[in-house]
Amino acid sequence: MNGHIQDNNKKEIWLWYRRLEHLSFGYLEKLFPSLFYKYNISDFICETCVMAKNHCVVFPLSNKKIDFPFSLIHTDVWGPTPQSTHNGKK
């Protein structure tokens, strides 16, 4: 029966995780300590969050000065997609 309670706690942790829009498990543990009494936050890994937090290459430092707003714009450019659309464009 104790294993059943643990399974329910784990399901409830994931439920609150999704309800609170992927709040860190550390904060969830502070909000719901009774759910984590048999778990360590390292037992929970959200693959979506891991992928979303991948770091991109940073822009090189620049010593360019601008005279007015928006005369120099930085953008994050994503390279060609590996999959083609239905009309063959990338």
DABELTA-V614751 format. One record per residue. N is the residue number from 1. RES is the residue in one letter. PHI is phi in whole degrees, -180 to 180 (none if undefined). D_LAST is the distance of its C-alpha to the last C-alpha in Angstrom with 2 decimals. Layout:
n: [N/N]
res: [RES/RES]
phi: [PHI/PHI]
d_last: [D_LAST/D_LAST]
This chain:
n: [1/2/3/4/5/6/7/8/9/10/11/12/13/14/15/16/17/18/19/20/21/22/23/24/25/26/27/28/29/30/31/32/33/34/35/36/37/38/39/40/41/42/43/44/45/46/47/48/49/50/51/52/53/54/55/56/57/58/59/60/61/62/63/64/65/66/67/68/69/70/71/72/73/74/75/76/77/78/79/80/81/82/83/84/85/86/87/88/89/90]
res: [M/N/G/H/I/Q/D/N/N/K/K/E/I/W/L/W/Y/R/R/L/E/H/L/S/F/G/Y/L/E/K/L/F/P/S/L/F/Y/K/Y/N/I/S/D/F/I/C/E/T/C/V/M/A/K/N/H/C/V/V/F/P/L/S/N/K/K/I/D/F/P/F/S/L/I/H/T/D/V/W/G/P/T/P/Q/S/T/H/N/G/K/K]
phi: [none/-62/-64/-65/-65/-62/-60/-65/-63/-63/-63/-70/-62/-65/-62/-66/-59/-72/-61/-94/55/65/-60/-60/-66/-63/-70/-60/-63/-71/-74/-128/-61/-67/-76/-98/-62/-110/-124/-107/-62/-71/-76/-117/-131/-100/-61/-62/-67/-62/-67/-69/-94/-60/-92/-96/-69/-82/-71/-67/-65/-132/-106/-74/-109/-109/-95/-149/-56/69/-82/-133/-123/-100/-132/-102/-98/-101/-64/-62/-71/-72/-113/-84/-78/-64/-102/88/-84/-110]
d_last: [53.88/52.82/49.58/48.87/49.33/46.96/44.27/44.80/44.63/41.35/39.90/41.30/39.83/36.31/37.08/38.14/35.20/32.82/35.18/35.31/31.54/31.33/34.39/35.25/37.56/40.07/40.50/40.65/43.41/45.31/44.92/45.80/47.87/49.54/46.28/45.67/49.21/48.21/44.70/43.29/40.15/38.63/38.79/35.92/32.37/29.44/26.27/24.18/26.21/25.99/22.19/22.21/24.71/22.85/23.35/20.90/21.94/24.30/24.43/27.10/30.39/31.03/34.39/33.18/35.21/34.20/36.66/35.23/32.75/29.04/29.62/27.67/24.64/22.96/19.46/17.57/14.21/11.70/9.72/6.15/5.73/7.42/6.62/4.81/6.25/9.57/8.99/6.64/3.78/0.00]
